[in-house]
Amino acid sequence: MMFNKPDPKRIELVGPDRACAEWVLRNGGKVVWEGGRKLADYNSLPSEEEGVPQLVEIDGSDSSISHYGFPHLSGCTKLKKIILHNDNYIDDRAIKGLSYGKSTLTHVQVSKCGSVTDTGVREIKILDKLETLVLFDLQGVTNLDECKQFLQLQLPKCKIQDDAEYIKH
C-alpha cells in the first residue's frame, strides 16, 4: 500500500502531475501526457529537474492501484480520462475516490473490477463533467442496467456504454 498513499511533501516537491504519474506507474499502470507521449515504465520518467508535461490520461488496466492513491488526482488539472480495467484492488472506495478528478474527468471506464458494487457504480454520479462512461463485466454489481439508468438520469449529457458498444467505437 505504500506505493498508493499520497505523500504531500513529494507532491509539493515534484508537482501533482509527476506525483500522480509516479503512483500510477509504480503500481503497474500507464499514463499519457499532454502532447500524446505515453509512458508505461516508472524508470522511463524524466529526471525531476526536467519536469513533466501535464497528465491527460491514466490507464489502470491490470494494475494494483487502489483507493489509497486517488487523492493524487486532485492537482491534475488536465486529466480527462481514466481506465480502470481488470484491477483487483479497485472497489467502491476507489470509485468514490474518482471524485478527486471531478473538475476535469470527461471519460471513465470501469470494467472487470469484481469488487465494485451497485453502490460504487452509483457514486459516479458526482462526475458531472463526464461525456463518456464505459461500464461492463462488473461481477459485484447485481443490476448494472438499473445502475446505468440511474446514472443516465444524474448525468444526462453522458453517453453510457457497455463493452459491445465500446468496441465498435
Backbone as CSV, one residue per row, in Angstrom:
resi,resn,N_x,N_y,N_z,CA_x,CA_y,CA_z,C_x,C_y,C_z
1,MET,0.811,-1.206,0.000,0.000,0.000,0.000,0.851,1.265,0.000
2,MET,2.138,1.140,0.321,2.976,2.335,0.405,3.098,3.047,-0.942
3,PHE,2.979,2.309,-2.052,3.065,2.944,-3.363,1.751,3.616,-3.754
4,ASN,0.719,3.434,-2.955,-0.571,4.015,-3.264,-0.840,5.307,-2.517
5,LYS,-0.303,5.432,-1.333,-0.642,6.564,-0.476,0.083,7.846,-0.903
6,PRO,-0.654,8.949,-1.062,-0.011,10.207,-1.437,0.918,10.733,-0.349
7,ASP,2.003,11.340,-0.771,2.957,11.969,0.124,2.927,13.471,-0.170
8,PRO,2.295,14.262,0.695,2.160,15.701,0.432,3.493,16.404,0.163
9,LYS,4.554,15.997,0.847,5.862,16.622,0.617,6.367,16.308,-0.791
10,ARG,6.142,15.079,-1.228,6.565,14.688,-2.583,5.771,15.463,-3.629
11,ILE,4.486,15.599,-3.410,3.626,16.337,-4.352,4.084,17.790,-4.445
12,GLU,4.417,18.378,-3.295,4.900,19.763,-3.296,6.234,19.875,-4.024
13,LEU,7.095,18.883,-3.850,8.425,18.904,-4.445,8.396,18.738,-5.967
14,VAL,7.612,17.764,-6.469,7.661,17.445,-7.898,6.411,17.861,-8.665
15,GLY,5.388,18.297,-7.969,4.149,18.718,-8.622,3.146,17.573,-8.698
16,PRO,1.883,17.918,-8.814,0.828,16.905,-8.776,0.841,15.940,-9.963
17,ASP,1.186,16.407,-11.148,1.151,15.530,-12.317,2.235,14.456,-12.238
18,ARG,3.437,14.845,-11.859,4.507,13.851,-11.732,4.210,12.890,-10.582
19,ALA,3.769,13.422,-9.437,3.464,12.556,-8.293,2.367,11.554,-8.655
20,CYS,1.366,11.995,-9.372,0.294,11.107,-9.806,0.833,10.059,-10.779
21,ALA,1.658,10.482,-11.713,2.253,9.539,-12.671,3.109,8.513,-11.940
22,GLU,3.871,8.949,-10.952,4.680,8.008,-10.180,3.799,6.967,-9.512
23,TRP,2.700,7.403,-8.920,1.742,6.491,-8.279,1.245,5.448,-9.276
24,VAL,0.770,5.917,-10.429,0.212,5.010,-11.427,1.275,4.035,-11.943
25,LEU,2.431,4.555,-12.301,3.492,3.723,-12.883,4.062,2.722,-11.878
26,ARG,4.236,3.139,-10.656,4.752,2.217,-9.629,3.797,1.051,-9.390
27,ASN,2.549,1.269,-9.671,1.543,0.230,-9.449,1.160,-0.503,-10.729
28,GLY,1.957,-0.339,-11.775,1.750,-1.119,-12.990,0.810,-0.525,-14.015
29,GLY,0.428,0.733,-13.835,-0.446,1.389,-14.799,0.353,2.137,-15.859
30,LYS,-0.369,2.864,-16.701,0.238,3.644,-17.773,-0.337,5.064,-17.727
31,VAL,0.403,5.999,-18.277,-0.067,7.378,-18.344,0.135,7.933,-19.754
32,VAL,-0.634,8.949,-20.059,-0.454,9.710,-21.295,-0.324,11.176,-20.887
33,TRP,0.725,11.812,-21.399,0.985,13.224,-21.115,0.295,14.102,-22.142
34,GLU,0.128,15.348,-21.797,-0.345,16.331,-22.762,0.661,16.328,-23.909
35,GLY,0.186,16.271,-25.129,1.068,16.145,-26.284,1.086,14.726,-26.824
36,GLY,0.520,13.773,-26.053,0.347,12.415,-26.551,1.396,11.392,-26.168
37,ARG,2.480,11.808,-25.520,3.511,10.832,-25.149,2.968,9.870,-24.097
38,LYS,3.172,8.573,-24.348,2.710,7.528,-23.435,3.888,6.997,-22.637
39,LEU,3.598,6.597,-21.414,4.645,6.064,-20.560,4.080,4.901,-19.750
40,ALA,4.795,3.772,-19.767,4.349,2.589,-19.036,5.411,2.086,-18.058
41,ASP,6.561,2.734,-18.022,7.666,2.262,-17.196,8.124,3.383,-16.267
42,TYR,8.034,3.125,-14.975,8.436,4.120,-13.984,9.870,4.594,-14.217
43,ASN,10.740,3.689,-14.602,12.149,4.039,-14.806,12.384,4.918,-16.032
44,SER,11.355,5.106,-16.842,11.470,5.973,-18.017,11.030,7.407,-17.740
45,LEU,10.615,7.685,-16.517,10.252,9.065,-16.170,11.459,9.969,-16.365
46,PRO,11.255,11.187,-16.863,12.378,12.124,-16.970,12.899,12.477,-15.571
47,SER,14.080,13.004,-15.509,14.633,13.404,-14.210,13.741,14.468,-13.581
48,GLU,13.807,14.555,-12.288,12.974,15.534,-11.579,13.290,16.956,-12.012
49,GLU,14.536,17.214,-12.385,14.933,18.556,-12.810,14.261,18.951,-14.125
50,GLU,13.996,17.958,-14.991,13.371,18.236,-16.289,11.897,18.605,-16.159
51,GLY,11.259,18.068,-15.165,9.825,18.277,-15.056,9.090,17.397,-16.052
52,VAL,7.786,17.428,-15.997,6.962,16.612,-16.889,5.797,17.443,-17.404
53,PRO,5.249,17.054,-18.564,4.024,17.710,-19.012,2.874,17.317,-18.088
54,GLN,1.722,17.880,-18.329,0.568,17.544,-17.508,-0.046,16.227,-17.979
55,LEU,-0.617,15.499,-17.034,-1.281,14.234,-17.338,-2.632,14.484,-17.991
56,VAL,-2.945,13.703,-19.019,-4.271,13.778,-19.626,-5.020,12.446,-19.522
57,GLU,-4.279,11.342,-19.291,-4.923,10.038,-19.233,-4.177,9.098,-18.299
58,ILE,-4.956,8.300,-17.577,-4.424,7.223,-16.744,-5.076,5.936,-17.204
59,ASP,-4.249,4.930,-17.452,-4.751,3.599,-17.770,-4.321,2.670,-16.639
60,GLY,-5.275,2.327,-15.785,-5.006,1.458,-14.653,-5.287,0.000,-14.950
61,SER,-5.362,-0.369,-16.224,-5.635,-1.760,-16.602,-4.572,-2.694,-16.034
62,ASP,-5.028,-3.782,-15.451,-4.144,-4.834,-14.940,-3.120,-4.311,-13.927
63,SER,-3.459,-3.245,-13.227,-2.520,-2.645,-12.277,-2.929,-2.987,-10.846
64,SER,-2.202,-2.413,-9.904,-2.544,-2.599,-8.493,-2.837,-1.266,-7.817
65,ILE,-3.285,-0.266,-8.593,-3.683,0.982,-7.957,-4.925,0.709,-7.105
66,SER,-5.045,1.453,-6.016,-6.168,1.245,-5.112,-6.689,2.588,-4.622
67,HIS,-7.724,2.521,-3.815,-8.374,3.737,-3.319,-7.428,4.654,-2.562
68,TYR,-6.379,4.113,-1.966,-5.459,4.942,-1.196,-4.832,6.057,-2.025
69,GLY,-4.635,5.827,-3.316,-3.912,6.788,-4.136,-4.754,7.812,-4.863
70,PHE,-6.065,7.666,-4.829,-6.892,8.554,-5.635,-6.804,10.038,-5.261
71,PRO,-6.417,10.414,-4.043,-6.203,11.835,-3.780,-5.151,12.459,-4.700
72,HIS,-4.291,11.639,-5.332,-3.324,12.166,-6.304,-4.015,12.907,-7.445
73,LEU,-5.244,12.559,-7.743,-5.947,13.168,-8.882,-6.244,14.646,-8.672
74,SER,-6.331,15.081,-7.426,-6.843,16.420,-7.133,-6.047,17.565,-7.758
75,GLY,-4.765,17.418,-7.977,-3.993,18.515,-8.553,-3.757,18.406,-10.043
76,CYS,-4.304,17.393,-10.665,-4.066,17.156,-12.100,-5.142,17.875,-12.915
77,THR,-4.825,19.073,-13.365,-5.832,19.949,-13.950,-6.179,19.653,-15.409
78,LYS,-5.432,18.766,-16.066,-5.708,18.430,-17.468,-6.185,16.980,-17.628
79,LEU,-6.296,16.243,-16.527,-6.662,14.834,-16.576,-8.096,14.667,-17.067
80,LYS,-8.247,14.004,-18.215,-9.561,13.835,-18.830,-10.085,12.401,-18.760
81,LYS,-9.169,11.420,-18.779,-9.594,10.037,-18.972,-8.928,9.099,-17.967
82,ILE,-9.741,8.197,-17.401,-9.230,7.147,-16.530,-9.870,5.824,-16.934
83,ILE,-9.022,4.820,-17.114,-9.488,3.468,-17.402,-9.109,2.598,-16.210
84,LEU,-10.107,1.972,-15.615,-9.905,1.035,-14.517,-10.433,-0.310,-14.989
85,HIS,-9.544,-1.152,-15.502,-9.930,-2.439,-16.081,-9.089,-3.555,-15.472
86,ASN,-9.773,-4.584,-15.008,-9.106,-5.786,-14.502,-8.110,-5.457,-13.391
87,ASP,-8.575,-4.723,-12.396,-7.751,-4.364,-11.248,-8.448,-4.893,-9.999
88,ASN,-7.847,-5.858,-9.341,-8.449,-6.482,-8.160,-8.536,-5.550,-6.959
89,TYR,-7.827,-4.434,-6.982,-7.825,-3.508,-5.856,-8.843,-2.377,-6.009
90,ILE,-9.475,-2.311,-7.149,-10.491,-1.276,-7.357,-11.789,-1.756,-6.733
91,ASP,-12.305,-0.948,-5.819,-13.553,-1.260,-5.137,-14.387,0.020,-5.039
92,ASP,-15.445,-0.028,-4.261,-16.334,1.134,-4.138,-15.601,2.359,-3.598
93,ARG,-14.633,2.150,-2.707,-13.871,3.288,-2.174,-13.066,3.967,-3.283
94,ALA,-12.529,3.180,-4.195,-11.770,3.750,-5.319,-12.696,4.522,-6.252
95,ILE,-13.877,3.956,-6.519,-14.827,4.649,-7.394,-15.221,5.977,-6.761
96,LYS,-15.457,5.976,-5.461,-15.755,7.230,-4.766,-14.575,8.193,-4.881
97,GLY,-13.349,7.653,-4.874,-12.142,8.465,-4.994,-11.996,9.157,-6.340
98,LEU,-12.737,8.687,-7.345,-12.720,9.385,-8.636,-13.178,10.835,-8.482
99,SER,-13.893,11.125,-7.406,-14.366,12.493,-7.174,-13.211,13.487,-7.069
100,TYR,-12.009,13.009,-6.760,-10.841,13.909,-6.734,-10.541,14.461,-8.126
101,GLY,-11.043,13.801,-9.167,-10.864,14.286,-10.534,-12.130,14.898,-11.107
102,LYS,-13.073,15.193,-10.248,-14.397,15.689,-10.648,-14.353,16.889,-11.590
103,SER,-13.416,17.781,-11.380,-13.418,19.022,-12.165,-12.882,18.846,-13.578
104,THR,-12.246,17.700,-13.888,-11.643,17.548,-15.222,-12.048,16.285,-15.969
105,LEU,-12.441,15.237,-15.275,-12.699,13.954,-15.941,-13.890,14.014,-16.884
106,THR,-13.650,13.594,-18.143,-14.722,13.525,-19.139,-14.952,12.096,-19.633
107,HIS,-14.018,11.192,-19.349,-14.128,9.809,-19.820,-13.648,8.868,-18.712
108,VAL,-14.525,7.958,-18.310,-14.164,6.970,-17.288,-14.623,5.602,-17.764
109,GLN,-13.754,4.621,-17.578,-14.113,3.224,-17.835,-13.868,2.434,-16.559
110,VAL,-14.867,1.666,-16.152,-14.738,0.746,-15.032,-15.225,-0.604,-15.547
111,SER,-14.315,-1.563,-15.623,-14.661,-2.860,-16.188,-13.800,-3.961,-15.575
112,LYS,-14.409,-5.106,-15.440,-13.730,-6.292,-14.909,-13.042,-5.997,-13.575
113,CYS,-13.742,-5.244,-12.733,-13.280,-4.950,-11.378,-14.315,-5.571,-10.444
114,GLY,-14.062,-6.798,-9.996,-15.040,-7.602,-9.281,-15.456,-7.092,-7.924
115,SER,-14.703,-6.169,-7.333,-15.049,-5.656,-6.006,-15.921,-4.414,-6.050
116,VAL,-16.256,-3.941,-7.239,-17.140,-2.784,-7.379,-18.581,-3.283,-7.313
117,THR,-19.404,-2.620,-6.507,-20.805,-2.999,-6.345,-21.717,-1.921,-6.934
118,ASP,-23.008,-2.159,-6.842,-24.006,-1.186,-7.301,-23.775,0.161,-6.603
119,THR,-23.478,0.126,-5.323,-23.237,1.354,-4.557,-22.079,2.140,-5.162
120,GLY,-21.004,1.457,-5.492,-19.851,2.122,-6.087,-20.165,2.724,-7.438
121,VAL,-20.847,1.972,-8.287,-21.207,2.479,-9.620,-22.041,3.748,-9.484
122,ARG,-22.963,3.752,-8.546,-23.819,4.937,-8.349,-23.032,6.165,-7.895
123,GLU,-21.863,5.942,-7.274,-21.002,7.060,-6.835,-20.509,7.895,-8.020
124,ILE,-20.523,7.316,-9.193,-20.030,8.020,-10.386,-20.878,9.252,-10.688
125,LYS,-22.051,9.332,-10.100,-22.950,10.473,-10.341,-22.303,11.817,-10.031
126,ILE,-21.291,11.831,-9.184,-20.620,13.073,-8.808,-19.776,13.650,-9.946
127,LEU,-19.456,12.826,-10.938,-18.579,13.262,-12.042,-19.407,13.957,-13.120
128,ASP,-19.828,15.164,-12.824,-20.784,15.871,-13.682,-20.205,16.413,-14.985
129,LYS,-18.910,16.254,-15.210,-18.312,16.664,-16.492,-18.173,15.476,-17.453
130,LEU,-18.582,14.288,-17.005,-18.430,13.093,-17.844,-19.194,13.221,-19.151
131,GLU,-18.511,12.848,-20.226,-19.132,12.755,-21.548,-19.285,11.300,-21.960
132,THR,-18.363,10.450,-21.482,-18.383,9.027,-21.817,-18.112,8.217,-20.560
133,LEU,-18.958,7.224,-20.332,-18.784,6.290,-19.235,-18.931,4.887,-19.801
134,VAL,-17.916,4.061,-19.594,-17.919,2.690,-20.082,-17.956,1.767,-18.871
135,LEU,-18.991,0.933,-18.808,-19.178,0.006,-17.693,-19.482,-1.378,-18.235
136,PHE,-18.694,-2.379,-17.832,-19.012,-3.757,-18.198,-18.216,-4.741,-17.359
137,ASP,-18.687,-5.965,-17.339,-18.033,-7.083,-16.663,-17.727,-6.759,-15.203
138,LEU,-18.767,-6.318,-14.495,-18.639,-5.978,-13.078,-19.419,-7.007,-12.254
139,GLN,-18.738,-8.097,-11.867,-19.392,-9.212,-11.197,-20.025,-8.832,-9.860
140,GLY,-19.503,-7.820,-9.192,-20.048,-7.398,-7.902,-21.295,-6.555,-8.004
141,VAL,-21.666,-6.178,-9.218,-22.864,-5.353,-9.444,-24.030,-6.292,-9.726
142,THR,-25.103,-6.164,-8.938,-26.244,-7.064,-9.100,-27.191,-6.628,-10.210
143,ASN,-27.287,-5.316,-10.459,-28.184,-4.841,-11.514,-27.533,-3.669,-12.253
144,LEU,-26.683,-4.005,-13.206,-25.946,-2.983,-13.946,-26.875,-2.106,-14.781
145,ASP,-27.910,-2.697,-15.362,-28.850,-1.896,-16.157,-29.529,-0.837,-15.297
146,GLU,-29.923,-1.210,-14.103,-30.554,-0.243,-13.201,-29.564,0.859,-12.812
147,CYS,-28.328,0.485,-12.563,-27.300,1.476,-12.237,-27.085,2.440,-13.406
148,LYS,-27.054,1.909,-14.615,-26.869,2.755,-15.804,-28.040,3.719,-15.965
149,GLN,-29.259,3.233,-15.725,-30.439,4.107,-15.824,-30.345,5.232,-14.787
150,PHE,-29.956,4.888,-13.572,-29.782,5.874,-12.508,-28.755,6.923,-12.927
151,LEU,-27.611,6.465,-13.422,-26.549,7.397,-13.825,-26.979,8.257,-15.006
152,GLN,-27.726,7.694,-15.924,-28.175,8.470,-17.080,-29.072,9.623,-16.642
153,LEU,-29.889,9.386,-15.622,-30.726,10.464,-15.080,-29.879,11.523,-14.381
154,GLN,-28.852,11.091,-13.684,-27.975,12.015,-12.951,-27.008,12.757,-13.868
155,LEU,-26.625,12.106,-14.967,-25.624,12.649,-15.900,-26.209,12.641,-17.312
156,PRO,-27.198,13.484,-17.578,-27.912,13.412,-18.857,-27.055,13.680,-20.094
157,LYS,-25.923,14.353,-19.950,-25.069,14.659,-21.104,-24.029,13.566,-21.371
158,CYS,-24.014,12.544,-20.522,-23.016,11.492,-20.614,-23.540,10.323,-21.442
159,LYS,-22.697,9.819,-22.341,-23.026,8.607,-23.104,-22.502,7.423,-22.309
160,ILE,-23.409,6.555,-21.904,-23.036,5.380,-21.122,-23.019,4.181,-22.043
161,GLN,-21.862,3.499,-22.061,-21.650,2.395,-22.990,-21.282,1.124,-22.253
162,ASP,-21.566,-0.010,-22.909,-21.051,-1.280,-22.400,-19.977,-1.760,-23.357
163,ASP,-19.451,-2.950,-23.143,-18.324,-3.403,-23.956,-18.662,-3.570,-25.424
164,ALA,-19.854,-4.059,-25.748,-20.227,-4.255,-27.151,-20.253,-2.914,-27.896
165,GLU,-20.840,-1.904,-27.260,-20.891,-0.573,-27.880,-19.495,0.028,-27.972
166,TYR,-18.718,-0.154,-26.930,-17.399,0.477,-26.856,-16.457,-0.071,-27.917
167,ILE,-16.522,-1.373,-28.156,-15.650,-1.996,-29.150,-15.906,-1.428,-30.543
168,LYS,-17.142,-1.064,-30.836,-17.487,-0.518,-32.151,-16.868,0.854,-32.384
169,HIS,-16.633,1.612,-31.319,-16.157,2.990,-31.483,-14.701,3.021,-31.415
